[in-house]
Amino acid sequence: MEKKKIHKSVLLQEVIRLLDPKPGQVYIDATVGFGGHTEAILKKIGPYGKLLGLDQDIGALNWSGANLQARYSNLTLEKANFSEVGKIAQEKGFMKANGILADIGVSSIQLDEPERGFSFKNTGPLDMRMDQSREVTAADILARYSEQQLADILSRYGEERLSKTIAAKIVQRRKKNPFKETVQLAELVRDIYHAKSIKIGKIHPATKVFQALRIEVNDELGHLEKFLPQAVDLLVTKGRLAVITFHSLEDRIVKDFFQQEAKGCICPPEFPTCKCNHKKRLKIVTRKPIVASSEEILENPRARSAKLRVVIKL
Ligand SMILES: C[S@@+](CC[C@H](N)C(=O)[O-])C[C@H]1O[C@@H](n2cnc3c(N)ncnc32)[C@H](O)[C@@H]1O
């Protein structure tokens, strides 16, 4: 219990300033995690507001429930993937939200628990499921995917320049020795970098490979793409949506979606008249993403890659 308190919420002040929750308002926190942002919003909306909190990780949700529910009777928690936010909001009576937050990615706690298999820093099973009721683990992917599929995910989700070499080595190695533990994979990647005499900096060479596998195991980009339009539908006019991402693939999805929805017609320029009937639905609040201050990064290095984007529903 005690160790779970070390997750530090990123960009907390900025999120609250830009969402600007007010007494009596209705909020959805799509990624409760360890409840830091949730509680800050609950304090602002007060006892007459209400908040629906989702997380696909039952451990995180149970911890936040134990910590928050006794103090906030206006908090409803539900274990769910945010790709289902529309359905859950309807079931729970949260169809008109003043604000929605998604602080995507892994929590420090998930990263620090060796048994979850997110990190190569400790020996643990190659699991990486945020929702442990899902079937496929990272070990399953390493055992079953073809060399081409592995190279594709390493390149697309990890932007790993040695994707083909690493995929070939994984397939060769798994014949004799199936991948079960995080360190086995981390060592294989490090050995490939050494063999090619590539200088290794501060960041472990397996970082991108682990990121790619995690994205694939949890279908992170697919869920984000499903979440964004549903979140906009749930907002009232002038309602606000804030999304924090931790890598460029997610940030691009959020940025492109916000830009598209902040435009009217999206027909190709050569069309003489509009055929798409696309309506402008959003106003962008953050032209450039908000990033953490150097003080915050010093205190919480995870904040280094965080990017916050906020929009208002028209
Ligand atoms: C960075 S943490 C959130 C931390 C939280 N804002 C806080 O202040 O403690 C991200 C959380 O999002 C959850 N998560 C990631 N993707 C999700 C998804 N598609 N649906 C629901 N929860 C998700 C993870 O399980 C994790 O607990």
PDBQT file of the ligand as one rigid body, heavy atoms in Angstrom, charges set to zero:
ROOT
HETATM    1  C1  LIG A 401       0.017   7.855 -16.045  1.00  0.00    +0.000 C 
HETATM    2  S1  LIG A 401      -1.132   6.869 -15.194  1.00  0.00    +0.000 S 
HETATM    3  C2  LIG A 401      -2.356   7.972 -14.601  1.00  0.00    +0.000 C 
HETATM    4  C3  LIG A 401      -1.942   8.667 -13.366  1.00  0.00    +0.000 C 
HETATM    5  C4  LIG A 401      -3.004   9.543 -12.734  1.00  0.00    +0.000 C 
HETATM    6  N1  LIG A 401      -3.415  10.635 -13.566  1.00  0.00    +0.000 N 
HETATM    7  C5  LIG A 401      -2.556  10.024 -11.385  1.00  0.00    +0.000 C 
HETATM    8  O1  LIG A 401      -2.510  11.255 -11.155  1.00  0.00    +0.000 OA
HETATM    9  O2  LIG A 401      -2.258   9.190 -10.519  1.00  0.00    +0.000 OA
HETATM   10  C6  LIG A 401      -1.937   6.124 -16.504  1.00  0.00    +0.000 C 
HETATM   11  C7  LIG A 401      -3.042   5.180 -16.116  1.00  0.00    +0.000 C 
HETATM   12  O3  LIG A 401      -3.843   5.034 -17.281  1.00  0.00    +0.000 OA
HETATM   13  C8  LIG A 401      -4.277   3.700 -17.342  1.00  0.00    +0.000 C 
HETATM   14  N2  LIG A 401      -4.588   3.457 -18.745  1.00  0.00    +0.000 N 
HETATM   15  C9  LIG A 401      -3.748   3.495 -19.798  1.00  0.00    +0.000 A 
HETATM   16  N3  LIG A 401      -4.409   3.249 -20.933  1.00  0.00    +0.000 NA
HETATM   17  C10 LIG A 401      -5.717   3.068 -20.589  1.00  0.00    +0.000 A 
HETATM   18  C11 LIG A 401      -6.898   2.771 -21.330  1.00  0.00    +0.000 A 
HETATM   19  N4  LIG A 401      -6.859   2.571 -22.652  1.00  0.00    +0.000 N 
HETATM   20  N5  LIG A 401      -8.066   2.667 -20.657  1.00  0.00    +0.000 NA
HETATM   21  C12 LIG A 401      -8.104   2.841 -19.305  1.00  0.00    +0.000 A 
HETATM   22  N6  LIG A 401      -7.011   3.086 -18.548  1.00  0.00    +0.000 NA
HETATM   23  C13 LIG A 401      -5.836   3.203 -19.185  1.00  0.00    +0.000 A 
HETATM   24  C14 LIG A 401      -3.124   2.882 -16.808  1.00  0.00    +0.000 C 
HETATM   25  O4  LIG A 401      -3.575   1.642 -16.313  1.00  0.00    +0.000 OA
HETATM   26  C15 LIG A 401      -2.586   3.797 -15.714  1.00  0.00    +0.000 C 
HETATM   27  O5  LIG A 401      -3.115   3.476 -14.449  1.00  0.00    +0.000 OA
ENDROOT
TORSDOF 0
